[in-house]
Each structure stands twice: as structure tokens, then as C-alpha cells.
């Protein structure tokens, strides 16, 4: 089996994974658990991080404005689309949505 220089093989039970952040310019290492980097659990982790950095200034609008991170509005919960029709396959098929939204 030959490997080209761009191929990386990782063991299945590695424990940590690296995910991209900030438009792909940064990375962070998290546990190999989807709750740590996506979904409702990650939303809670983000909220804790935001409260910890509430006094930091962030720049907005192409760098033309700035505000404290604590003054930013909280994210709204994702609405449920359960039962709505979802179009699939380049518009040729459809199915009922199973998305129950966020809590």
C-alpha cells in the first residue's frame, strides 16, 4: 500500500480531532465527540466562552465598528421544520423534514 504525501491515516479511537475555526484560518483540538463541536451542546459551550470574554472588544462591519462581546445579542434557537416538505435531488424529489430544531 503506497501513500501519497497528502494522505493521512488516523487511528479510529484517537480521542481528539482538529476542527477549523474563523473562516478556515484557525484550528482547535476537541474531544472526538460531536457534542463538543456541533449542535445544541456546542451552543452551550459557546455561551460559556462568550460570558468569559464579555469585556473583550470585537470589530464589526469590515472593521469599521466595534462593540463589547457581552453586548452582542444571544443566538436565537433554530426553528423546527418537522413535517415540512424538503426538496431533494436537484428539485426532482421531495420528502418530509425530520428536523426538530434546537432546544
Secondary structure, DSSP 8 states (H G I E B T S, - for coil): ----TT-----TT-SEEEEEETTTTEEEEEES-GGGTSHHHHHHHHHHHHHHTTT-EEEETTTTEEEEGGGS---------TTSEEEETTTTEEEE-------
